Amino acid sequence: MTAFLGVLIDGLSYGALIFLMAIGLSVTLGLMGFVNLAHTALAMVGGYFTVLFGERMGWPFGWAVLGAVAVATVLGVVLERSLFRLIYRRDALVQVLLTIGVMMMISAAMIYFFGPALQMVQIPEALRGRVSLGVLDASRYRLMLLGISLVLVVILQWGFERTRFGTMIRAAVDNQRVAAALGVPIQAVFMATFAVGTALAALGGALGVEALGLDPAFAMKNLILALLVVVVGGAGSIMGTFAASMMVAVFDIACKYYVPEIGAFAMYGLMLLLLMVRPQGIRGAKGASA
């Protein structure tokens, strides 16, 4: 029982990181109709700048994470305003090719400035070690990751469903001309949406350095996971993305623990099974082109 609970907590905390890196991609793909395969490269920027601020400049861990999120968000907004907005109405193939090129350029830049070696970060003493809760014995850091993801799910769901900003996003997606005629600043709304998605990805990259490791292949490895979660959860669905992140991560960790011979392939089998049952994903939302 204790081992099962440990696997469950590890899986849920892993799912929390996947959710942070996937939710922005889900929003831009499902609501804006933009295929941004450079998304996890921006998460990688968050990780590398956390190392820069925390390990090389001596900032406290929390400030290093916030600084890294800020840098990655600014970079994401610059890319959105200078490059990405020019191809919102283009074919998906054009978007894929451009964003893959951006991802490769960012990866090359990280190698140039930080080198090809695996990067490490020291977490605060308060987040090290394990905590016992009855029969449950879990890592403090992993419990923190899980708590952050649960808080963000509530905030994002409320923000997109209950606030004026969320209403403007839905209006801009449904019909840009009518929304613009009603005074909705379409370009500003899309830029803000992209910035939120980038900030969440950067947060996932920053917090994932200790749990996932960080090297120049980080973007490509986690892009596959992010796409898997978006497809299974349904593009544009916050709750669907969260559910898919947790389901895929727990299943992956459990298989690697109990049946390591097939652990590396099990989650792809789960994806195929789920898509055979629900091709639109768990809670797929109809996207629209920006």
C-alpha positions in Angstrom: 0.0 0.0 0.0 2.8 2.4 0.9 4.6 1.6 -2.3 1.5 2.2 -4.3 0.9 5.6 -2.6 4.5 6.6 -3.3 4.1 5.7 -7.0 0.8 7.7 -7.1 2.4 10.8 -5.6 5.4 10.6 -7.9 3.1 10.2 -10.9 0.9 13.1 -9.8 3.9 15.4 -9.2 5.3 14.4 -12.6 1.9 15.1 -14.1 2.0 18.6 -12.5 5.1 19.4 -14.4 3.7 18.1 -17.7 0.6 20.1 -17.1 2.5 23.3 -16.6 4.4 22.8 -19.8 1.4 21.6 -21.8 -1.4 24.0 -20.8 0.0 26.9 -22.8 0.3 24.7 -25.9 -3.3 23.5 -25.4 -4.6 27.1 -25.2 -2.7 28.4 -28.2 -3.6 25.3 -30.3 -7.2 24.9 -29.1 -8.3 28.6 -28.8 -6.0 30.4 -31.1 -5.6 27.7 -33.7 -1.8 28.2 -33.7 0.6 25.2 -33.7 3.5 26.4 -31.6 6.1 23.7 -31.4 8.6 26.1 -29.9 6.5 26.1 -26.7 8.7 23.7 -24.8 11.8 25.6 -25.9 10.5 28.6 -23.9 10.0 26.2 -21.0 13.7 25.3 -21.4 14.6 29.0 -21.3 12.9 29.1 -17.9 15.0 26.2 -16.7 18.3 27.6 -18.0 17.7 31.1 -16.5 16.8 29.5 -13.2 20.2 27.9 -13.2 21.8 31.2 -14.3 20.1 33.3 -11.6 20.2 30.7 -8.8 23.5 28.8 -9.3 25.7 31.4 -11.0 24.4 34.6 -9.7 23.4 33.4 -6.2 19.8 34.5 -6.2 17.4 32.7 -3.7 15.5 29.8 -5.4 12.1 31.6 -5.4 13.5 34.8 -7.0 15.5 32.8 -9.5 12.3 31.0 -10.6 10.4 34.3 -10.9 13.2 36.0 -12.8 13.5 33.1 -15.2 9.7 33.1 -15.8 9.9 36.9 -16.5 12.7 36.5 -19.0 11.0 33.6 -20.8 7.7 35.5 -20.9 9.4 38.6 -22.4 11.1 36.4 -25.0 7.8 34.7 -25.8 6.0 38.0 -26.3 8.8 39.3 -28.6 8.6 36.2 -30.7 4.8 36.4 -30.8 4.8 40.1 -31.9 7.7 39.8 -34.4 7.2 36.3 -35.9 4.3 34.2 -34.8 1.5 36.8 -35.4 2.6 36.9 -39.1 1.6 33.2 -39.6 -1.5 33.0 -37.5 -3.6 32.7 -40.7 -1.2 30.5 -42.6 -1.4 26.7 -43.0 -0.5 24.5 -40.1 2.6 23.2 -42.1 4.0 26.8 -42.2 3.5 27.2 -38.4 5.1 23.8 -37.7 8.2 24.6 -39.8 8.7 28.1 -38.4 8.2 27.1 -34.8 10.5 24.0 -35.1 13.1 26.4 -36.5 12.7 28.7 -33.5 13.0 25.7 -31.2 16.2 24.6 -32.8 17.6 28.2 -32.6 16.8 28.4 -28.9 18.4 25.0 -28.3 21.5 26.1 -30.1 21.7 29.3 -28.1 21.4 27.4 -24.9 24.4 25.2 -26.0 26.4 28.3 -26.9 25.8 30.1 -23.6 25.6 27.2 -21.2 27.3 24.3 -22.9 25.9 20.8 -23.6 26.3 19.4 -20.1 23.4 18.5 -17.8 22.5 21.5 -15.6 21.6 21.2 -11.9 20.0 23.6 -9.4 19.9 23.5 -5.6 16.5 23.6 -4.1 15.9 25.3 -0.7 16.5 23.2 2.5 12.8 23.5 3.4 11.8 21.6 0.2 14.4 18.8 0.6 13.7 15.5 2.2 10.4 13.7 2.7 7.3 14.2 4.8 5.3 11.5 6.5 1.5 11.7 6.4 0.2 8.5 8.0 1.1 5.7 5.7 2.1 8.2 3.0 5.8 9.2 2.7 6.4 11.7 0.0 9.0 14.2 -1.2 8.3 17.8 0.0 9.3 19.1 -3.4 6.9 16.8 -5.3 4.1 17.7 -3.0 4.8 21.4 -3.7 4.6 20.8 -7.4 1.3 19.0 -7.0 -0.1 21.9 -4.9 1.0 24.5 -7.4 -0.7 22.7 -10.2 -4.0 22.3 -8.3 -4.0 26.0 -7.5 -3.2 27.0 -11.1 -6.0 24.7 -12.4 -8.5 26.6 -10.3 -7.2 30.0 -11.3 -7.0 29.2 -15.0 -10.5 27.6 -15.1 -11.9 30.6 -13.3 -10.0 33.1 -15.4 -11.1 31.7 -18.7 -14.7 31.0 -17.7 -15.6 33.8 -15.3 -13.5 36.9 -16.1 -13.8 39.6 -18.7 -10.5 38.5 -20.2 -11.8 35.0 -20.7 -14.9 36.3 -22.3 -12.8 38.4 -24.7 -10.7 35.3 -25.6 -13.8 33.3 -26.4 -15.4 36.1 -28.4 -12.2 36.7 -30.4 -12.0 33.0 -31.2 -15.6 32.6 -32.2 -15.7 35.6 -34.6 -12.9 38.1 -34.8 -14.8 40.7 -36.9 -17.7 40.9 -34.6 -15.5 40.9 -31.5 -13.4 43.7 -33.0 -16.5 45.7 -33.9 -17.6 45.4 -30.2 -14.3 46.9 -29.1 -12.3 43.7 -28.2 -8.6 44.4 -28.9 -7.9 41.2 -30.8 -4.1 41.5 -31.1 -3.7 42.5 -27.5 -5.9 39.6 -26.3 -3.9 37.0 -28.3 -0.6 38.5 -27.1 -1.7 38.3 -23.5 -3.0 34.8 -24.0 0.4 33.8 -25.5 2.2 35.5 -22.6 0.2 33.6 -20.0 0.9 30.3 -21.8 4.6 31.1 -22.0 4.8 32.1 -18.3 3.3 28.7 -17.3 5.6 26.8 -19.6 8.6 28.7 -18.1 7.4 27.9 -14.6 7.2 24.2 -15.5 10.7 24.4 -17.0 12.1 26.2 -13.9 10.5 23.9 -11.4 11.4 20.8 -13.5 15.1 21.3 -13.5 15.5 19.3 -10.3 12.9 16.6 -11.2 13.5 16.2 -15.0 17.0 17.3 -15.5 18.0 20.0 -17.9 20.1 19.8 -21.1 19.8 21.1 -24.7 17.5 18.2 -25.6 14.9 19.2 -23.0 12.7 21.0 -25.5 12.3 18.1 -27.9 11.9 15.4 -25.2 9.2 17.4 -23.4 7.5 18.5 -26.6 6.5 14.9 -27.3 4.9 14.7 -23.8 3.2 18.0 -24.2 1.7 17.1 -27.5 0.6 13.7 -26.1 -1.2 15.4 -23.3 -2.9 18.0 -25.5 -4.1 15.3 -27.9 -5.4 13.1 -25.1 -6.9 15.9 -23.1 -8.4 17.9 -26.0 -6.9 21.1 -27.3 -8.3 24.2 -25.5 -9.6 22.3 -22.5 -7.9 23.2 -19.2 -9.6 20.4 -17.2 -9.0 18.0 -20.0 -5.3 18.9 -20.2 -5.0 18.5 -16.4 -6.8 15.2 -16.4 -4.6 13.9 -19.3 -1.4 15.1 -17.6 -2.2 13.2 -14.4 -3.5 10.1 -16.2 -0.5 9.8 -18.5 2.1 10.6 -15.8 0.7 8.2 -13.2 0.3 5.4 -15.9 3.9 6.0 -17.1 5.4 6.0 -13.6 3.4 2.9 -12.5 4.5 1.0 -15.6 8.1 1.9 -15.2 7.9 0.8 -11.5 5.9 -2.4 -11.9 6.7 -3.5 -15.5 9.9 -1.8 -16.5 10.3 -3.9 -19.6 7.5 -2.0 -21.3 7.6 1.2 -19.2 9.0 3.3 -22.0 6.2 2.4 -24.5 3.2 1.9 -22.2 2.0 5.5 -22.3 1.9 5.6 -26.1 -0.3 2.5 -26.0 -2.5 4.3 -23.5 -2.7 7.3 -25.9 -3.7 5.1 -28.8 -6.4 3.4 -26.7 -7.9 6.6 -25.5 -8.0 8.1 -29.0 -9.7 5.1 -30.4 -12.4 5.6 -27.8 -12.5 9.4 -27.9 -10.8 10.8 -31.0 -11.6 14.4 -29.9 -9.8 13.8 -26.6 -11.1 13.7 -23.0 -12.7 17.1 -23.1 -11.9 18.4 -26.6 -12.7 22.0 -27.4 -13.3 23.2 -30.9 -10.5 25.5 -31.9 -10.5 28.4 -34.3 -7.9 30.2 -36.3 -6.5 33.4 -35.0 
